[in-house]
């Protein structure tokens, strides 16, 4: 007998963002939200993310903590040709393996740069021993897969091209479905309603996300589950409950 | 004799973002970059950030790991009146203290809501025992300080109002200064130059941030140090080095 959707094994992932430029506030990360949605389509949930400095001990610690407890770990950033690109070395250290030149990555870079190949450019063919490469259409420099760790570029267009080539390649479970109800109501007035709905319908999560726009307060209530019938039952209960409180909700996001 | 600026004690902070809505990709975090810049003005460096699920064990673990190794820890999110707002309980658990009603926070909420006060609204006066409150002009619900942990709202306008009231209140060191040089050049062509400049001038960090816009590649080279003379010396060396390579750099960000 098949397990009900909300009781099946959940596949999880972590993201380690390697980036002094994020921690200094100079650059706004644009990869987390994209990866989260991409993972959900694969049936995998992003359960945690860490932003670490461009320092080997910080990267090693974060990657080792995350790969021990999640099915998949993704890293972004630090895989270019310059001295501050230390991700490959750090992840080799995390796996306690040496760094080697990947023959196919080297061939791709040599074909791309021809006589303009340099030592700095060949750095982009360096991988932890035992790793596979992740192709991308965006540039000649590949991503790297070692064990359950996927080393991706930090530049969003390149990172997305690498994810494209992983589409459908990872084992996952059921994607999380979500549906949103919005209302111009203080969330403190509906706290009991939300708590009751989440407690009554097994396998759903109800999130409440307040906003304050142009002088009007309100909130969006997001119901998530892998089971569409439970999602719809919970949304129906929230819509009914809000109307019973004299609130006029919308079936969708405000 | 005063220590040179680049050898003084460095004050560090971590940010723990509590948010299923960030991990699902539904909401883009807008607090990290703001906090990073605010901290830098206080002479404190944001050294790591973690995004964790709305689950007590995940919050406890992240907060305990971060508070042991940084001068300050900030959390955002999960301090409203609904069932998914579990930050105060989680941080009380991290400190192994009970949750109590803070008398002044309770008084503020009762004054604000008058006869409209409810149990859900009073939740916002709950704090870990021994905590102080952090006032904010944005709403009646305060932030909370317990030990070196600062519990802030997730809504960016409210989070910023809470930081306003902490302005100048935290002990810090010298702020990190930065200056940027941009050029339309492949970073692989200048990797050796950047490595040499960083190695030659003690106390500076040189970051290389490539971009690819409208068919043109380039990179920004960001020099950081607490010492303005070292920042300027490194930028001068990079500008000279780029020109020697036949590149036409700009003294600023591209």
Interface residues (C-beta under 8 A of the other chain):
Chain A: X20 X21 X22 X23 X24 X25 X26 X27 X28 X29 X32 X33 X34 X35 X36 X37 X40 X45 X46 X47 X48 X49 X50 X51 X52 X53 X54 X58 X80 X81 X82 X83 X84 X118 X120 X121 X123 X124 X155 X157 X176 X178 X187 X188 X189 X190 X191 X192 X194 X195 X198 X205 X206 X207 X208 X209 X210 X211 X212 X222 X224
Chain B: X20 X21 X22 X23 X24 X25 X26 X27 X28 X29 X32 X33 X34 X35 X36 X37 X40 X45 X46 X47 X48 X49 X50 X51 X52 X53 X54 X58 X80 X81 X82 X83 X84 X85 X118 X120 X121 X123 X124 X155 X157 X176 X178 X187 X188 X189 X190 X191 X192 X194 X195 X198 X205 X206 X207 X208 X209 X210 X211 X212 X222 X224
